[in-house]
Amino acid sequence: MEFKEFNQEELKNEEMIERLIKEHLKIEDPVQQENMKKLLIYQILH
């Protein structure tokens, strides 16, 4: 997965991650949103 329009600094911002998940990935389910957020944060930090 690549999100070229988002730089690393923006991705460190939790609100940006939530927006990315809702708008870009079109994930509606709150549990899936939370899981995806954790996954993205993990990928960014490692």
C-alpha distances in whole Angstrom, upper triangle without the diagonal:
4,7,10,12,12,14,14,17,16,13,16,18,18,19,16,14,16,16,12,12,15,15,12,10,14,15,19,20,20,20,16,16,17,15,12,13,15,11,10,13,13,10,12,15,15
4,6,9,9,11,12,15,14,12,15,17,17,18,15,13,16,15,12,13,16,15,11,11,15,16,20,21,22,22,19,17,19,17,14,14,16,13,11,13,14,11,11,15,15
4,6,6,8,10,13,11,10,13,14,15,15,12,11,14,12,9,11,14,12,9,10,14,15,19,21,21,22,18,16,18,18,14,14,16,14,11,13,15,12,12,15,16
4,5,7,10,13,11,11,15,16,17,17,14,13,16,15,12,14,17,15,12,14,17,19,22,24,24,25,22,20,22,21,17,17,19,17,14,16,18,15,13,17,18
4,7,10,12,10,10,14,14,16,15,11,12,15,13,10,14,15,13,11,13,16,18,21,24,24,25,22,20,21,22,18,17,20,18,15,16,19,17,15,18,20
4,7,8,6,7,10,11,13,12,9,9,12,11,9,12,14,13,11,13,16,18,21,23,22,23,21,18,19,19,16,14,17,16,12,13,16,14,12,15,17
4,6,5,6,9,10,13,14,10,11,15,14,12,15,17,16,15,17,20,21,24,25,24,25,23,20,21,21,18,16,17,17,13,13,15,13,10,13,15
4,5,5,6,9,12,13,11,11,14,15,13,15,18,18,16,18,21,21,24,25,24,24,22,19,19,19,16,14,15,15,11,10,13,11,7,10,12
4,5,5,7,10,12,10,11,14,14,14,16,19,19,18,19,22,22,25,26,24,25,23,20,20,20,18,15,16,17,13,12,14,13,10,11,14
4,5,5,8,9,6,8,11,11,10,13,15,15,14,16,19,19,21,23,21,22,21,18,18,19,16,13,15,16,12,11,15,14,11,13,16
4,5,7,9,6,6,9,10,9,11,14,14,13,14,17,17,19,21,19,20,18,15,15,15,13,10,12,12,8,8,11,10,8,10,13
4,6,9,8,8,11,12,12,14,16,17,16,17,20,19,21,22,20,20,19,16,15,16,14,11,12,13,9,7,10,11,8,9,12
4,6,5,7,9,10,11,13,15,16,16,17,19,18,20,21,18,19,19,15,15,16,14,11,13,14,11,9,13,14,11,12,16
4,5,5,6,9,10,11,12,14,15,15,17,16,17,17,15,16,15,12,11,13,12,8,10,12,10,9,12,14,12,13,16
4,5,5,6,8,10,11,12,13,15,15,15,16,17,14,16,16,12,12,15,13,10,13,15,13,12,16,16,15,16,20
4,5,5,6,9,10,10,11,13,14,14,16,17,16,18,16,13,13,15,13,10,13,14,11,11,15,15,13,15,18
4,5,5,6,9,10,10,11,12,12,14,15,13,15,13,10,10,12,9,6,10,10,8,8,12,12,11,13,16
4,5,5,6,9,10,10,11,10,11,12,10,12,11,7,8,11,9,7,10,12,10,11,14,15,14,16,19
4,5,5,6,8,9,10,10,11,14,13,15,14,10,12,14,12,10,14,15,12,13,17,17,16,19,21
4,6,5,5,7,9,10,12,14,14,15,13,10,12,13,10,9,13,13,10,12,15,14,14,17,19
4,6,6,5,6,6,9,10,10,12,9,6,9,10,7,7,11,11,9,12,14,14,14,17,19
4,6,6,5,5,7,9,10,12,10,7,11,12,10,10,14,14,13,15,18,18,18,21,23
4,6,5,8,9,13,13,16,14,11,14,16,13,13,17,17,15,17,20,19,19,22,24
4,6,8,11,14,15,17,14,12,15,15,12,13,16,15,13,16,18,17,17,20,22
4,6,9,11,13,14,11,9,13,13,9,11,14,13,12,15,17,16,17,20,21
4,6,9,11,13,11,9,13,14,11,13,16,16,15,18,20,19,20,23,25
4,6,8,10,7,6,10,11,9,11,14,14,14,16,18,18,19,22,23
4,6,9,8,7,10,12,11,13,16,16,16,19,21,21,22,25,26
4,6,5,6,9,10,11,12,14,15,16,18,20,21,22,24,26
4,5,5,6,9,10,10,12,14,15,16,18,20,21,22,24
4,5,5,6,9,10,11,12,14,15,17,18,20,21,23
4,5,5,6,8,10,10,12,14,15,16,18,20,21
4,5,5,6,9,10,10,12,14,15,16,18,20
4,5,5,6,9,10,11,12,14,15,17,18
4,5,5,6,9,10,11,12,14,15,17
4,5,5,6,8,10,10,12,14,15
4,5,5,6,8,10,11,12,14
4,5,5,6,9,10,11,12
4,6,5,6,9,10,11
4,5,5,6,9,10
4,5,5,6,9
4,5,5,6
4,6,5
4,6
4
